Amino acid sequence: MADQYMFLIVEPDWDSDAYLEDTDRIGAEFPEFEVFERKVEELGARIVGGNALQHRKHGGAVRPGKDGRELEDAQWTDGASLEGDEVITGFYLVEAESPEVAKQLAVFVPTGGHIEWRAVFDFG
């Protein structure tokens, strides 16, 4: 049975708003995603999920309060809480037969920064 691996795309944020009206532009302007999909097939793996994340202004971060006051004492922040210019802009969930295959696939995930990949813990 194949294990699942999450590939997190970490790079400078992108202008997701520019694509809201015309999502077909993404495929035309980012052909490297199709190249990645072909590499997944070539290595005998399978993409089981994934998507782009909108610009960090469309989200935020929260630190829950202490036990019993998680909501009341929560500390909210607009935008991503990461320090620096890079954020998670998207992800893939891939089934692969081995960590070695997952490691090879990580090289081909399109990014303007770097990829963080991890095996998914199956609660089963």
C-alpha contacts under 8 A as a table, 3 or more apart, distances in Angstrom:
res1	aa1	res2	aa2	distance
1	M	97	E	7.09
2	A	95	E	5.65
2	A	96	A	5.19
2	A	97	E	4.49
2	A	98	S	7.21
3	D	95	E	5.45
3	D	96	A	5.63
3	D	97	E	6.20
3	D	98	S	7.06
3	D	119	A	7.23
3	D	120	V	7.47
4	Q	93	L	6.68
4	Q	94	V	5.48
4	Q	95	E	4.32
4	Q	96	A	6.28
4	Q	119	A	5.99
4	Q	120	V	5.47
5	Y	93	L	5.74
5	Y	94	V	5.28
5	Y	95	E	6.26
5	Y	96	A	7.29
5	Y	102	A	6.83
5	Y	117	W	6.64
5	Y	118	R	5.46
5	Y	119	A	4.38
5	Y	120	V	5.39
6	M	91	F	6.94
6	M	92	Y	5.84
6	M	93	L	4.66
6	M	94	V	6.49
6	M	117	W	5.45
6	M	118	R	5.37
6	M	119	A	6.38
6	M	120	V	6.49
7	F	91	F	5.43
7	F	92	Y	5.12
7	F	93	L	6.37
7	F	94	V	7.81
7	F	106	A	6.87
7	F	109	V	7.79
7	F	115	I	6.41
7	F	116	E	5.78
7	F	117	W	4.36
7	F	118	R	6.75
8	L	88	I	6.39
8	L	89	T	7.84
8	L	90	G	6.23
8	L	91	F	4.62
8	L	92	Y	6.82
8	L	115	I	5.61
8	L	116	E	5.07
8	L	117	W	6.09
9	I	88	I	5.44
9	I	89	T	5.70
9	I	90	G	5.25
9	I	91	F	5.68
9	I	109	V	7.67
9	I	110	P	7.78
9	I	111	T	6.20
9	I	113	G	7.60
9	I	114	H	6.43
9	I	115	I	4.99
9	I	116	E	6.73
10	V	86	E	6.01
10	V	87	V	5.34
10	V	88	I	4.48
10	V	89	T	6.12
10	V	90	G	7.70
10	V	111	T	7.15
10	V	112	G	7.81
10	V	113	G	5.70
10	V	114	H	5.34
10	V	115	I	5.83
10	V	116	E	7.23
11	E	85	D	7.65
11	E	86	E	4.58
11	E	87	V	5.66
11	E	88	I	6.58
11	E	89	T	6.73
11	E	111	T	6.51
11	E	112	G	5.35
11	E	113	G	4.16
11	E	114	H	6.38
12	P	85	D	5.55
12	P	86	E	4.33
12	P	87	V	6.10
12	P	89	T	7.90
12	P	112	G	7.06
12	P	113	G	7.02
13	D	55	H	6.15
13	D	56	R	7.14
13	D	85	D	7.46
13	D	86	E	6.44
13	D	87	V	6.06
13	D	88	I	7.81
13	D	89	T	6.37
14	W	54	Q	7.87
14	W	55	H	6.08
14	W	89	T	7.45
15	D	18	A	5.74
15	D	19	Y	7.74
15	D	54	Q	7.95
15	D	55	H	6.32
16	S	19	Y	5.56
16	S	20	L	6.76
16	S	53	L	7.98
16	S	54	Q	5.30
16	S	55	H	5.61
17	D	20	L	5.27
17	D	54	Q	7.61
17	D	55	H	7.55
18	A	21	E	7.34
19	Y	22	D	5.18
19	Y	23	T	5.28
19	Y	25	R	6.87
19	Y	26	I	7.08
20	L	23	T	6.05
22	D	25	R	5.87
23	T	26	I	5.68
23	T	27	G	7.91
24	D	27	G	5.84
24	D	28	A	6.87
25	R	28	A	5.06
25	R	29	E	5.88
26	I	29	E	5.20
26	I	30	F	5.71
27	G	30	F	5.33
27	G	31	P	5.94
27	G	33	F	7.69
27	G	34	E	8.00
28	A	31	P	6.12
30	F	33	F	6.18
31	P	34	E	5.50
31	P	35	V	6.79
32	E	35	V	4.90
32	E	36	F	6.30
32	E	110	P	6.05
33	F	36	F	5.07
33	F	37	E	6.34
33	F	109	V	7.36
33	F	110	P	6.23
34	E	37	E	4.99
34	E	38	R	6.33
35	V	38	R	5.18
35	V	39	K	6.34
35	V	108	F	7.98
36	F	39	K	5.03
36	F	40	V	6.26
36	F	105	L	7.92
36	F	108	F	5.60
36	F	109	V	5.84
36	F	110	P	7.13
37	E	40	V	5.14
37	E	41	E	6.53
37	E	47	I	7.65
38	R	41	E	5.17
38	R	42	E	6.15
39	K	42	E	4.92
39	K	43	L	6.18
39	K	105	L	7.22
39	K	108	F	7.36
40	V	43	L	5.38
40	V	44	G	6.44
40	V	45	A	5.16
40	V	46	R	6.17
40	V	47	I	7.26
40	V	105	L	6.69
41	E	44	G	5.10
41	E	45	A	5.61
41	E	46	R	6.46
42	E	45	A	7.57
43	L	101	V	6.92
44	G	96	A	7.19
44	G	97	E	7.84
45	A	94	V	6.86
45	A	95	E	5.58
45	A	96	A	4.65
45	A	97	E	7.01
45	A	101	V	7.91
46	R	94	V	5.53
46	R	95	E	5.17
46	R	96	A	6.76
47	I	50	G	7.69
47	I	92	Y	7.01
47	I	93	L	5.97
47	I	94	V	4.36
47	I	95	E	6.36
48	V	92	Y	7.79
48	V	93	L	5.55
48	V	94	V	5.49
48	V	95	E	6.82
49	G	92	Y	5.74
49	G	93	L	4.80
49	G	94	V	6.97
50	G	90	G	7.28
50	G	91	F	5.13
50	G	92	Y	4.00
50	G	93	L	5.65
51	N	90	G	5.58
51	N	91	F	5.70
51	N	92	Y	6.66
52	A	89	T	5.90
52	A	90	G	4.02
52	A	91	F	6.54
53	L	88	I	7.51
53	L	89	T	5.02
53	L	90	G	4.96
54	Q	57	K	8.00
54	Q	58	H	6.39
54	Q	89	T	7.09
55	H	58	H	5.83
55	H	59	G	7.82
55	H	89	T	7.52
56	R	59	G	5.50
56	R	60	G	6.96
56	R	79	G	4.72
56	R	80	A	5.48
56	R	87	V	7.81
57	K	60	G	7.25
57	K	78	D	6.81
57	K	79	G	4.87
57	K	80	A	7.73
58	H	79	G	6.92
59	G	78	D	6.50
59	G	79	G	5.34
59	G	80	A	6.94
60	G	76	W	7.31
60	G	77	T	5.53
60	G	78	D	4.33
60	G	79	G	4.09
60	G	80	A	5.23
60	G	81	S	7.22
61	A	76	W	5.92
61	A	77	T	5.13
61	A	78	D	6.47
61	A	79	G	6.68
61	A	80	A	6.02
61	A	81	S	5.99
62	V	74	A	6.53
62	V	75	Q	5.48
62	V	76	W	4.51
62	V	77	T	6.19
63	R	74	A	5.53
63	R	75	Q	5.12
63	R	76	W	6.68
64	P	69	R	7.95
64	P	70	E	4.68
64	P	71	L	6.27
64	P	73	D	6.72
64	P	74	A	4.35
64	P	75	Q	6.55
65	G	68	G	7.90
65	G	69	R	5.36
65	G	70	E	3.92
65	G	71	L	6.28
65	G	72	E	6.80
65	G	73	D	4.38
65	G	74	A	4.64
65	G	75	Q	7.36
66	K	69	R	5.48
66	K	70	E	5.51
66	K	73	D	7.24
67	D	70	E	5.99
69	R	72	E	5.16
69	R	73	D	5.75
69	R	74	A	7.85
70	E	73	D	5.90
70	E	74	A	5.88
71	L	74	A	5.13
77	T	80	A	7.73
77	T	81	S	7.23
80	A	87	V	7.02
82	L	85	D	7.99
82	L	86	E	7.41
82	L	87	V	6.59
83	E	86	E	7.81
86	E	113	G	7.58
88	I	91	F	7.79
96	A	99	P	7.46
96	A	101	V	6.27
96	A	102	A	6.11
97	E	101	V	6.77
98	S	101	V	5.36
98	S	102	A	6.50
99	P	102	A	4.96
99	P	103	K	6.02
99	P	119	A	7.87
100	E	103	K	5.06
100	E	104	Q	6.29
101	V	104	Q	5.10
101	V	105	L	6.18
102	A	105	L	5.04
102	A	106	A	6.20
102	A	117	W	7.94
103	K	106	A	5.22
103	K	107	V	7.09
103	K	117	W	7.79
104	Q	107	V	5.66
104	Q	108	F	7.43
105	L	108	F	5.36
105	L	109	V	6.74
106	A	109	V	5.46
106	A	115	I	6.46
106	A	116	E	7.82
106	A	117	W	6.77
107	V	115	I	7.76
109	V	115	I	7.15
111	T	114	H	6.08
111	T	115	I	7.17
